[in-house]
Structure formats: C-alpha cells, structure tokens
Amino acid sequence: MALRIVANRPDPALLGLPWSTPLEEWTEHVVPLPRGLSRHVVRIVRVGGRTYAVKETVEDIAFREYRLLRDLHRIGLPAVVPQGVVCGRVDATGEELPAALLTEHLQFSLPYRSLFAHGLTADNLPSLIDAMVVLLVRLHLADFFWGDVSLSNVLFRRSAGGFAAYLVDAETGELKPSLSDGLRRHDLTVATENVFAELLDLQASDSLDHEVRAHDIVEMLQERYDALWSELTDAEEFSTHEMWRIEQRVERLNDLGFDVDELDIVTDWDGEQVRIQPKVVEAGHHQRELQALTGLNVEDDQARRMLNDIATYTASLDLGREDRSLVANRWLSEVYEPLIAMVPAEARGKLEPAEIFHEVLVHRWYLSENAGREVSIFDTARDYIANHLLTRPDETVASDD
C-alpha cells in the first residue's frame, strides 16, 4: 500500500516523519507540549520549523474532519487549522496502521487542564466559561452543529486577561443549511453535562478547589449562552419616537465584538411601532478595526484594549484632528513596537506580544496607583518583565524569532 499525503499546503518535511511506526511509539520530533484528553492517540511534533498536532483515526473520519475544519477556517471561525491527512500507512511487518489527521499547532494555546496546572483558580472559571460560550454561539450563528461540546475539545488562548476559545475536535460536527433550535439546545445540553463531569474530575485530582459547586458553573454556562444568543438574535420593538434605539442596539452588538450585516426593520400599519431584527455576522469587530489601522492580528479583546490605548495616546498628544490611521501607525512605532522589543529572547515564549502589552497596561495602573502619579509605560514594562514575566512558564514551542 502506497503512503498518501493529502494537504492544502504540502510541507516536504512531513515525509520525514516515521509514518511506518504507530503514533504512540513516536519519540523523534515529538515536543513536550501539553495536550488535552482525547479518545485517539495524539502527538505534537515539530518538523521543518513548524509544529503540528497528529491524530490517529479512521481514514474516512480523518478526511471528513479535515474538510470540515477547512470549511470552518474558510468562513473565519475559531478552530485549529487543518494541514492534511496521511493514509496508506503500514508498519514494518506490512500491517495497516490508522490514518493520521494533521493540524497546525495553535501558538500560545493550552488545554484547560494545563491552564489549571499553570495556576488558574476558581476565580478564573467565569472567564473560561465565557470564552466557551462565545465559541459555541459563534459556531451556532454559522449553522454549525458540534455534537460533542466539552472543555476537552477546546484550546484556550489568553486574551486581555480573559480567554479566547478555539475548537480543536470537529469529528462529530456538521455544517447545516440551517441550524434548528433543537440542535442548538442539544449542543448546550451536551456542553453542560460534559463540563459538569470535567469540573468534578478536576476536583478529584485536586486541580480545582473542592468548594467550587460544579452545578452552579454549568448553570452559569447555560444562562450566559442564552443571554448572548438573545442579545444577538432577538427582535426588538419600540415606538417611532425611539429610533435612537436602533443605533444603540448596533453599538451593543459591536461592543460584544460582533458586526451587523443588515437590519430587518418593520413598522406597524399606522407607523407608530418599529420592530428590528439584526442579522449578525462573524465576530471580530475590534480585531478587524485594529488590523485595518495597524496591521496587527490579535484576539478581539486584546484589540479592544489596544484601540483604547490608541485613543488615550491620541488625546494625550492632542492628535484628534489627525488622520486616525496615521496616528495609529505612530502609536505602533513609538509605543507598541519599542515596548515589545524590550522583552528579552528568553521570555518571548511566555506570552504572545499582544497579551504582554495588555498585562503591561494592567500593571501600569497598579504602579501608578501605588506611586500616586502616572508611571511611564516603558518604566512599567521594565518592572513587569523583571518581576512578573520572567517567572511565568512558557506557553509556546519557541519564540517567533
């Protein structure tokens, strides 16, 4: 049987991997990165300067998941990026081996168990649940049925003190022409059941405070999902004297990070009442705005913090009349880039640059409050790097350099 590699961006270095050896026996090229629980054998490998997750599975399932992940990536949903499928594997005796699905390793991401091992506490659980809720809502808005919603099937990246969640296992998923409320509720039920069990498992291993009530956390998950879904999709009625509420609704959605593609506006027969129904499109409002201004591609909450800092920078230098893109590029060259350049090489695997910048902003607030005066951002950065960043564990394979 001939080895076959199907890939959207072929990497010749993949041919050098030991495909004739069962994945659980791989040692060469394997990197000791944390990985979540899986029903399959999974290994993280680094080859040719790139890092991949390799999962053994049935050939038909591997190709189905590969194509589904490609579709999710094409429409901009937060999921790991598929690299390819390897099939036709046989061992030294000629016995067939399972096919392998390859995805690109998501830099600076961690499974939930590793987050708790790195010091996450019960106080951080609401942020983790919020990230999972936003992911599930975004998938449902795109008519994606997940089928196996759980913390184990998600990777988390830090985002301005909170988290952003990425789908990592789409084996049971399906993109529907239209997602029914019944399938949405099924996904939510599965999410609450799985998260409940995962929290109990964390407590059994002493990774989570035993005082945490798992039932309260899954109730929070359901309540926050319902609240976000309602805000994004519910119709709203008001009188024609309250037309300002249209702009208010759009601003609320933008604050949540979502754009409005169109508004369905209906008036009653005498024109006294107005009913609006927003059509919300993919999240990333602040992310796209920052990228258009500076070229930086970061998480949406990180982008919001940076846009706020650009606004503060604009006001402090009285640049309000200047072209916004020119001011943003000046901020980039005078503030952001010099600050990130201060991070020593040995600390560049601790956090991604945008998260470092966010943490410096938070640290500046504390230093300024204690000092009774405004501390410069570069003095803050020096203190943060020396006393906080250097002691953190690495969250990536290597620096970007």
N, C-alpha and C positions, 0 to 999 in steps of 0.2 A: 504493500500500500504506500503510495507516494505522499509525502508530507505536503500539506497545502496550507498556505497562509493567505487569508483574505483580509486586507487592511485598507482603510481610507487614505492613510498616509504611510506607505510602506517604509519601514526602518530596517535597512540591511543588517543592522546589529542583532535583530531578533533571530536571525538564522543561527547565530552562535549559541543560543540557549540550548540546554540539554533536553530537547523535546522527547528523546527516547527513554527518559527517566521519569518515573511517577513524580508528580509535583511535590508530594510530601517528603521526598528524598533529596530535593534540591538543596544545595548548600552554596555553590558558586553563584555569584551575582545577587544573592539574597541579602537584603538590607534589613536591619532590626527595627523596622518601623512598626508602631502599634497598629493592629488591625482589629476590626470588630468580629463578633461571633458570626459564624456562617455555617450553613449545612454542608457547604462544599469545602474542599481543600483550597486555600488561598495563600499566595506568597507575594510579597512585594520585592521586586527586583530592580536593579539599576544596571543599565547596559547602554553603551554608546552615549553616555552623558544624559540619558533620560530615565525616568523612573516609571515603572508600570505595576499595576496590580494584575496578577494572573490567577484566574479561577478555573478549576476543572469542572466540567459539566457535560451533559449530553449534547451531541453536535447540533441537533435541531433547536434545542433550547438556547444554546450559545448564539446561533445565528439570529434567532428571534430577538433575544435581548440586545444583541449588537445593533440590529436595525432599529429597535425601539429607542435605544439610547441615542442613536444618530438623529432620530426624529425629534427627540426632546432637546438635543443640542441645537438642531436647526431652528427650532422655534424659541430658543433662548431661555429654556427652563433650567433651574439649578440642578444639574445632575453631573455625575462623572462623565468624562469624555471617552467614548469608545475608540479603541485603537485597531482592533481586528480580532479575528478568530483563527485559531490554529487547529486543524483536524488532520486525519490520516496518521496519527501518532502510533507507533508500535515500539515495544521495548526490545531488548537485546535478543529475546527468545522468539520474537515475532508476534507476541500477544498484543492485542489492541489496547491502547490507552485512551482515556477520555479526551474529548476536545477541550480546548482552552480558550476562554474569553479574556482579551487583554483590554484594560482601560488605563488611561493616563492617571498617575497618582496626583491627587489634588493637593498642591503645595499648602503647607501650614494648616492642614486639616487633621482632625483627631476623632476617633470613635468616642462615644460617650463614656465608656469605661476608663479610657485613658485620661479624659478630662477630669474625672473624679480622682484618678491616681495622681494627677498633677495639681491637686489642691482645690478642685471645685467643691463647694459646700452646698448645703441645703438652701442657702440664701440665693444661690445662682440658678436653682431649679426653674423659677418662673421665666428667666431669660431663655433657658434651654427649651422649655415648653413653647414659648412664644415663637422661637425660630422654627420649631417643628410645625406649629400651627400655620405660620406664614407659608412654609413649603407646601403643606397639604392644600391650603387654599389656592395657591398659585397653580398647582397641578390640576386641581378640580376646575378652576377657571378655564384651563386649556383642554377640558374634557378628558383628562387622564384618570383612569381607574387604577389605583395602586395594587390593592388586593392583599398586601402584607405590610401594613404600616407599622413600623416599630423603630425604637431608638437604634437598634442594631443595624437597620438598613439605611442609616443616615450617617453622613460625616459632617462635623461641625467645624466652622472656621470662626475665629474671633472677629467681631465686628463692632468697633467703637464701644467696647465694654460689654457688649452683648454677644450674640452668636448669629451666624447665618448657617442654614442647613442645606445640605445637598443630598439628593437621592443617590444611593450607591448600588442598590439592587433593584432592578426592574423586571426580574424574572417572571413575576406574577402580574405585571402591569399590562394595560391595554389603552391605547388612544381610541376614544369613541367618537362617532359623529356628533353625539350629544350625550352628556353625562346626566343620567337621571338622578333625582333626589334620593331614590332608593339606594343606588350605588354609592352616592356620597355618604349617606348615613351608615352604610355597611363599612366603608373605609374608616369612618370615625369610630364605629363600634370596635373594629379590629384594633385601631390605634389605642383606645382606652384599655382594652384587655391586655395588649402586649406591653404597654408602658407600665401598667399596674404590676405585671409579673416581673418586668425588668427592674423596677424600683425595689420590689421585695428581694430580688436576687442581689442587688447592691447592698441592701441592709444585711442579708445573710452573710455576705463576705466582709462586713464591717467597713464598706467603702462609703456608706451613707448613714447619717445619724438615724438611730433607731426611733427617735422621737418624730420623724417625718411620717405623716399619715399619707400613705400611697393613694388611698381613696380620695383624699382632698386634692391631690395633684392631678389625678385623671379627671376629676370634676372640673378643675381649672382648665384643663386641655379642652374639654367639650365646650365649656362656657366661652372661652376665648375664640375657639373656632366659630361658634355660632355668631358671636358679636362681630367678628371680622367679616364673615360671609354676608351678614346682614348689611353692614356698612357699605360693602362693595356692590351689592346686587339689589337691595330693596328699592322699591318705588317710594317716592315721597310726594305728598300732596300739600299745597299751600295756596293762598289767595294771590291774585294778580298784583296785589299791593306789596307782596313779599318776594319779588323777583330776585332780590339780592341773595336769596337762599340758594339759587342755582350756583352762583359763584362760590358761595360758602361750601356747598357740597363738593364742588370740584376741588377746592382748596383742602378740604379734609381728606379727600382721596389722595391728593398729591402729597400731603403730609405723611400718609401711610406708605408712600413710595410708589403709588400706582398712577398711571395715566388714564385719562378718559378719552376713549376713541370717538364716541358720539353720545349725544343725549336724545332720548326719545321724549319729546315734550308734547303733552296732550292737554287741551283745555276743555272745560265742560261747555254745554250748549249756550250758556249766556256769557261765557268768557270770564267768569268770576273765580274759578278754581283752576289751578295748574297742577298737572301730575308729571313728574320727571322720572325717567328710568335710565340710569347710567349704564353704558357699555364700557366696562373696564378692560384695559389691555394690560400687557405684561408689566410686572413691577420693575422698578429700577429708575424711577423718575430722577432722583438726585444723582444716581450713578451716571446716567446719560448726560445730565447737565454739566457735571464736573468734567466728564470726559471731553465734551464739546469745548469746554473752556481751557482745559489744561493738557488733555491727552492722557491723564491718569485713569486707570481702570481699577476701581476698588469696590468694596462692598457698599451697599446703598447707605447704611447708617454711617459708615466712615465718610462717604461722600457728603452727607449732610453736615457732619462736623467740619469738614474742610471748607464747604461753602460758607458756613457760619464764620470760620476764621478768615476767609477771604473778605467777607463783609466787614468784619472788625478791622482788618488791615486797611480796607478802603476808607473806612470812616476815620481811622487814626491818622492817616496821611492826607485826609481831605481830597480824596480822588473820586468823589461821587460823580463828577461831571465827565470823567474819563471813560473811554470805551471799556466795557466790562471785561472783554477778552484780553485786552492789553494789561489791565490791572491784574487779572488772574495769572497771566504769564509772568508779570513782575513779582507777584507773591511766590510763584513757583521757583523762580531763580534766586530770590532774596531770602525766602523763609524755608520752604519745604525742602528743596534740594540740599542747601547747606546743612540743615538740621540732620537729614538722613545720612549725609556724608560723615557726620560726627560719630556714627555708630562704628565701633571697631570691627574688623573682619571676623573675630571670634564670636561676636554677638549677633551676626546677621542671620543666623538660623533660629534665633529665639522667637521672634515675631515678624510678621510681614511689615514692610515700611509704613503702610497706612495705619496699622494698629499701633506701631511705635509712636507715630505722630499724635494719634488720639490720646495715648497714655501720657505723653508729654504735656498735652493741653490740660488733662485732669490734674497731673502733678503740679503744674504751674498754679492752678487755682489754690491748692493746699499750701504751697510755698508762699504765695502772695498773702494768703490769709494769715499765716503764721508770722510773716515778716511785717505785716501792716502796710505793705506797699506792693506795687506791681513788680514782680520779678521778671527779668527778660526771658524770652523763650529759649535763648541759647544757654543762659546760665541754668535754666530749668533742665534743659536737655542733658547738660553735663552731670548735674546731680542725679537725674533719673537713670542715666546709663551706668554711672558708678555704683549707685546704691540699690538699684532695682533690676535693671535689665540683665546685667551680667550674672545675676544669681538665678535667673529663670532657666528651665530646661529647654533644650532645642525642640522646635516643633516643625522642622523641615529636614530634608535629607542633607542639604548643603546650601551655602549662600548662593545668591543669584549671580555672583561674580565668577 
